[in-house]
Amino acid sequence: MKVVVDLNKCSDHGQCVFAAPEVFELDNRGELSFRKFAKDIYMSEELDESLRDSVEEAADICPMQAIEVED
C-alpha cells in the first residue's frame, strides 16, 4: 500500500495528522511535511499493511480529498 497526496489540492488542514500520525505530520510552519520532498504529487514508499485503517480514514476525512490510497 502507498499513499499519494496531491499537494496542489492539500490546504494543510491537518486532519490526516489526527487520523494517521504514523504517516502524516505538519512541520513547524503548519504545512504537511511531505512538501519538503515534493512539489505537486507526493507518493510514499510501501507502507506496512497495519497502517491501512488509519490511512484510509485520513483519506476519507481530508476536506480537500487530496489523499489516495493505492495498493
FIZA-483970 format. One record per atom (N, C-alpha, C): z negated, y negated, x negated; atom name. Coordinates in steps of 0.02 Angstrom, whole numbers, plus 50000, padded with zeros to 5 digits. Layout:
# residues N
c3: Z | c2: Y | c1: X | atom: CA
...
This chain:
# residues 71
c3: 50000 | c2: 50059 | c1: 49958 | atom: N
c3: 50000 | c2: 50000 | c1: 50000 | atom: CA
c3: 50000 | c2: 49938 | c1: 49956 | atom: C
c3: 50039 | c2: 49888 | c1: 49976 | atom: N
c3: 50041 | c2: 49824 | c1: 49942 | atom: CA
c3: 50032 | c2: 49768 | c1: 49993 | atom: C
c3: 50008 | c2: 49711 | c1: 49969 | atom: N
c3: 50002 | c2: 49652 | c1: 50011 | atom: CA
c3: 50055 | c2: 49603 | c1: 49989 | atom: C
c3: 50090 | c2: 49574 | c1: 50038 | atom: N
c3: 50140 | c2: 49523 | c1: 50025 | atom: CA
c3: 50117 | c2: 49459 | c1: 50061 | atom: C
c3: 50112 | c2: 49405 | c1: 50023 | atom: N
c3: 50090 | c2: 49341 | c1: 50052 | atom: CA
c3: 50145 | c2: 49290 | c1: 50043 | atom: C
c3: 50167 | c2: 49262 | c1: 50099 | atom: N
c3: 50217 | c2: 49208 | c1: 50098 | atom: CA
c3: 50178 | c2: 49143 | c1: 50086 | atom: C
c3: 50179 | c2: 49121 | c1: 50024 | atom: N
c3: 50140 | c2: 49062 | c1: 50006 | atom: CA
c3: 50168 | c2: 48997 | c1: 50035 | atom: C
c3: 50230 | c2: 49000 | c1: 50060 | atom: N
c3: 50258 | c2: 48941 | c1: 50095 | atom: CA
c3: 50227 | c2: 48934 | c1: 50165 | atom: C
c3: 50209 | c2: 48990 | c1: 50195 | atom: N
c3: 50176 | c2: 48989 | c1: 50261 | atom: CA
c3: 50101 | c2: 48977 | c1: 50255 | atom: C
c3: 50072 | c2: 49003 | c1: 50203 | atom: N
c3: 49999 | c2: 49001 | c1: 50194 | atom: CA
c3: 49974 | c2: 48929 | c1: 50191 | atom: C
c3: 49922 | c2: 48915 | c1: 50229 | atom: N
c3: 49892 | c2: 48848 | c1: 50229 | atom: CA
c3: 49820 | c2: 48850 | c1: 50202 | atom: C
c3: 49803 | c2: 48904 | c1: 50168 | atom: N
c3: 49737 | c2: 48911 | c1: 50136 | atom: CA
c3: 49679 | c2: 48904 | c1: 50184 | atom: C
c3: 49686 | c2: 48932 | c1: 50244 | atom: N
c3: 49631 | c2: 48931 | c1: 50293 | atom: CA
c3: 49573 | c2: 48974 | c1: 50269 | atom: C
c3: 49587 | c2: 49027 | c1: 50232 | atom: N
c3: 49535 | c2: 49069 | c1: 50204 | atom: CA
c3: 49510 | c2: 49125 | c1: 50249 | atom: C
c3: 49539 | c2: 49135 | c1: 50306 | atom: N
c3: 49517 | c2: 49189 | c1: 50350 | atom: CA
c3: 49525 | c2: 49257 | c1: 50316 | atom: C
c3: 49576 | c2: 49264 | c1: 50275 | atom: N
c3: 49588 | c2: 49326 | c1: 50239 | atom: CA
c3: 49531 | c2: 49342 | c1: 50191 | atom: C
c3: 49501 | c2: 49291 | c1: 50163 | atom: N
c3: 49445 | c2: 49299 | c1: 50116 | atom: CA
c3: 49386 | c2: 49331 | c1: 50152 | atom: C
c3: 49373 | c2: 49310 | c1: 50213 | atom: N
c3: 49317 | c2: 49339 | c1: 50251 | atom: CA
c3: 49332 | c2: 49411 | c1: 50271 | atom: C
c3: 49395 | c2: 49426 | c1: 50287 | atom: N
c3: 49413 | c2: 49494 | c1: 50309 | atom: CA
c3: 49418 | c2: 49543 | c1: 50251 | atom: C
c3: 49444 | c2: 49521 | c1: 50194 | atom: N
c3: 49456 | c2: 49566 | c1: 50137 | atom: CA
c3: 49439 | c2: 49532 | c1: 50071 | atom: C
c3: 49375 | c2: 49519 | c1: 50059 | atom: N
c3: 49356 | c2: 49483 | c1: 49998 | atom: CA
c3: 49372 | c2: 49521 | c1: 49933 | atom: C
c3: 49383 | c2: 49586 | c1: 49939 | atom: N
c3: 49401 | c2: 49626 | c1: 49881 | atom: CA
c3: 49472 | c2: 49610 | c1: 49857 | atom: C
c3: 49513 | c2: 49581 | c1: 49901 | atom: N
c3: 49583 | c2: 49569 | c1: 49887 | atom: CA
c3: 49600 | c2: 49494 | c1: 49883 | atom: C
c3: 49570 | c2: 49454 | c1: 49927 | atom: N
c3: 49586 | c2: 49383 | c1: 49933 | atom: CA
c3: 49527 | c2: 49340 | c1: 49910 | atom: C
c3: 49542 | c2: 49284 | c1: 49878 | atom: N
c3: 49491 | c2: 49236 | c1: 49861 | atom: CA
c3: 49523 | c2: 49167 | c1: 49855 | atom: C
c3: 49481 | c2: 49117 | c1: 49866 | atom: N
c3: 49502 | c2: 49048 | c1: 49858 | atom: CA
c3: 49479 | c2: 49024 | c1: 49789 | atom: C
c3: 49519 | c2: 48982 | c1: 49758 | atom: N
c3: 49500 | c2: 48955 | c1: 49692 | atom: CA
c3: 49454 | c2: 48894 | c1: 49702 | atom: C
c3: 49436 | c2: 48862 | c1: 49649 | atom: N
c3: 49389 | c2: 48806 | c1: 49653 | atom: CA
c3: 49419 | c2: 48745 | c1: 49688 | atom: C
c3: 49485 | c2: 48745 | c1: 49702 | atom: N
c3: 49516 | c2: 48691 | c1: 49741 | atom: CA
c3: 49524 | c2: 48709 | c1: 49814 | atom: C
c3: 49500 | c2: 48769 | c1: 49832 | atom: N
c3: 49506 | c2: 48792 | c1: 49901 | atom: CA
c3: 49573 | c2: 48820 | c1: 49918 | atom: C
c3: 49612 | c2: 48839 | c1: 49867 | atom: N
c3: 49678 | c2: 48868 | c1: 49878 | atom: CA
c3: 49676 | c2: 48943 | c1: 49864 | atom: C
c3: 49718 | c2: 48980 | c1: 49898 | atom: N
c3: 49723 | c2: 49052 | c1: 49886 | atom: CA
c3: 49738 | c2: 49064 | c1: 49812 | atom: C
c3: 49699 | c2: 49105 | c1: 49781 | atom: N
c3: 49704 | c2: 49115 | c1: 49708 | atom: CA
c3: 49771 | c2: 49143 | c1: 49686 | atom: C
c3: 49809 | c2: 49174 | c1: 49732 | atom: N
c3: 49874 | c2: 49201 | c1: 49713 | atom: CA
c3: 49923 | c2: 49147 | c1: 49692 | atom: C
c3: 49909 | c2: 49085 | c1: 49710 | atom: N
c3: 49955 | c2: 49030 | c1: 49693 | atom: CA
c3: 49963 | c2: 49021 | c1: 49618 | atom: C
c3: 49915 | c2: 49043 | c1: 49579 | atom: N
c3: 49922 | c2: 49037 | c1: 49506 | atom: CA
c3: 49970 | c2: 49089 | c1: 49478 | atom: C
c3: 49987 | c2: 49140 | c1: 49518 | atom: N
c3: 50032 | c2: 49193 | c1: 49496 | atom: CA
c3: 50102 | c2: 49187 | c1: 49525 | atom: C
c3: 50109 | c2: 49152 | c1: 49580 | atom: N
c3: 50173 | c2: 49150 | c1: 49615 | atom: CA
c3: 50182 | c2: 49083 | c1: 49650 | atom: C
c3: 50243 | c2: 49064 | c1: 49663 | atom: N
c3: 50257 | c2: 49001 | c1: 49698 | atom: CA
c3: 50276 | c2: 49012 | c1: 49771 | atom: C
c3: 50319 | c2: 49059 | c1: 49785 | atom: N
c3: 50344 | c2: 49068 | c1: 49854 | atom: CA
c3: 50315 | c2: 49131 | c1: 49887 | atom: C
c3: 50324 | c2: 49187 | c1: 49855 | atom: N
c3: 50301 | c2: 49251 | c1: 49882 | atom: CA
c3: 50258 | c2: 49286 | c1: 49829 | atom: C
c3: 50202 | c2: 49311 | c1: 49851 | atom: N
c3: 50159 | c2: 49350 | c1: 49806 | atom: CA
c3: 50158 | c2: 49421 | c1: 49832 | atom: C
c3: 50170 | c2: 49470 | c1: 49787 | atom: N
c3: 50164 | c2: 49540 | c1: 49805 | atom: CA
c3: 50113 | c2: 49571 | c1: 49757 | atom: C
c3: 50064 | c2: 49604 | c1: 49786 | atom: N
c3: 50012 | c2: 49634 | c1: 49746 | atom: CA
c3: 50037 | c2: 49698 | c1: 49713 | atom: C
c3: 49997 | c2: 49723 | c1: 49667 | atom: N
c3: 50008 | c2: 49790 | c1: 49640 | atom: CA
c3: 49985 | c2: 49839 | c1: 49695 | atom: C
c3: 49993 | c2: 49903 | c1: 49682 | atom: N
c3: 49969 | c2: 49953 | c1: 49730 | atom: CA
c3: 49894 | c2: 49945 | c1: 49739 | atom: C
c3: 49873 | c2: 49942 | c1: 49801 | atom: N
c3: 49802 | c2: 49936 | c1: 49817 | atom: CA
c3: 49775 | c2: 50003 | c1: 49841 | atom: C
c3: 49712 | c2: 50014 | c1: 49829 | atom: N
c3: 49680 | c2: 50075 | c1: 49850 | atom: CA
c3: 49681 | c2: 50081 | c1: 49926 | atom: C
c3: 49695 | c2: 50140 | c1: 49950 | atom: N
c3: 49700 | c2: 50152 | c1: 50022 | atom: CA
c3: 49635 | c2: 50135 | c1: 50059 | atom: C
c3: 49579 | c2: 50137 | c1: 50025 | atom: N
c3: 49515 | c2: 50122 | c1: 50056 | atom: CA
c3: 49511 | c2: 50049 | c1: 50080 | atom: C
c3: 49556 | c2: 50007 | c1: 50055 | atom: N
c3: 49557 | c2: 49937 | c1: 50074 | atom: CA
c3: 49601 | c2: 49923 | c1: 50136 | atom: C
c3: 49635 | c2: 49973 | c1: 50160 | atom: N
c3: 49685 | c2: 49963 | c1: 50213 | atom: CA
c3: 49656 | c2: 49928 | c1: 50274 | atom: C
c3: 49600 | c2: 49950 | c1: 50300 | atom: N
c3: 49574 | c2: 49920 | c1: 50362 | atom: CA
c3: 49560 | c2: 49846 | c1: 50353 | atom: C
c3: 49529 | c2: 49827 | c1: 50298 | atom: N
c3: 49512 | c2: 49756 | c1: 50288 | atom: CA
c3: 49575 | c2: 49715 | c1: 50274 | atom: C
c3: 49624 | c2: 49743 | c1: 50239 | atom: N
c3: 49686 | c2: 49706 | c1: 50225 | atom: CA
c3: 49726 | c2: 49697 | c1: 50289 | atom: C
c3: 49728 | c2: 49749 | c1: 50331 | atom: N
c3: 49764 | c2: 49742 | c1: 50395 | atom: CA
c3: 49729 | c2: 49692 | c1: 50440 | atom: C
c3: 49663 | c2: 49690 | c1: 50438 | atom: N
c3: 49626 | c2: 49639 | c1: 50477 | atom: CA
c3: 49643 | c2: 49569 | c1: 50451 | atom: C
c3: 49646 | c2: 49561 | c1: 50386 | atom: N
c3: 49665 | c2: 49497 | c1: 50356 | atom: CA
c3: 49734 | c2: 49475 | c1: 50381 | atom: C
c3: 49781 | c2: 49521 | c1: 50382 | atom: N
c3: 49848 | c2: 49505 | c1: 50405 | atom: CA
c3: 49847 | c2: 49486 | c1: 50479 | atom: C
c3: 49807 | c2: 49521 | c1: 50519 | atom: N
c3: 49804 | c2: 49507 | c1: 50590 | atom: CA
c3: 49773 | c2: 49439 | c1: 50606 | atom: C
c3: 49722 | c2: 49419 | c1: 50568 | atom: N
c3: 49687 | c2: 49357 | c1: 50585 | atom: CA
c3: 49715 | c2: 49296 | c1: 50550 | atom: C
c3: 49763 | c2: 49305 | c1: 50505 | atom: N
c3: 49793 | c2: 49248 | c1: 50471 | atom: CA
c3: 49825 | c2: 49202 | c1: 50523 | atom: C
c3: 49801 | c2: 49139 | c1: 50529 | atom: N
c3: 49829 | c2: 49094 | c1: 50579 | atom: CA
c3: 49902 | c2: 49077 | c1: 50568 | atom: C
c3: 49926 | c2: 49083 | c1: 50507 | atom: N
c3: 49995 | c2: 49066 | c1: 50492 | atom: CA
c3: 50040 | c2: 49129 | c1: 50489 | atom: C
c3: 50009 | c2: 49187 | c1: 50498 | atom: N
c3: 50045 | c2: 49251 | c1: 50494 | atom: CA
c3: 50084 | c2: 49256 | c1: 50428 | atom: C
c3: 50050 | c2: 49239 | c1: 50374 | atom: N
c3: 50081 | c2: 49237 | c1: 50308 | atom: CA
c3: 50071 | c2: 49301 | c1: 50268 | atom: C
c3: 50034 | c2: 49349 | c1: 50296 | atom: N
c3: 50017 | c2: 49411 | c1: 50259 | atom: CA
c3: 50051 | c2: 49470 | c1: 50292 | atom: C
c3: 50081 | c2: 49512 | c1: 50251 | atom: N
c3: 50110 | c2: 49576 | c1: 50274 | atom: CA
c3: 50082 | c2: 49631 | c1: 50231 | atom: C
c3: 50076 | c2: 49690 | c1: 50261 | atom: N
c3: 50053 | c2: 49749 | c1: 50225 | atom: CA
c3: 50113 | c2: 49796 | c1: 50221 | atom: C
c3: 50130 | c2: 49817 | c1: 50161 | atom: N
c3: 50186 | c2: 49863 | c1: 50151 | atom: CA
c3: 50160 | c2: 49929 | c1: 50124 | atom: C
c3: 50191 | c2: 49983 | c1: 50148 | atom: N
c3: 50173 | c2: 50049 | c1: 50123 | atom: CA
c3: 50213 | c2: 50068 | c1: 50062 | atom: C
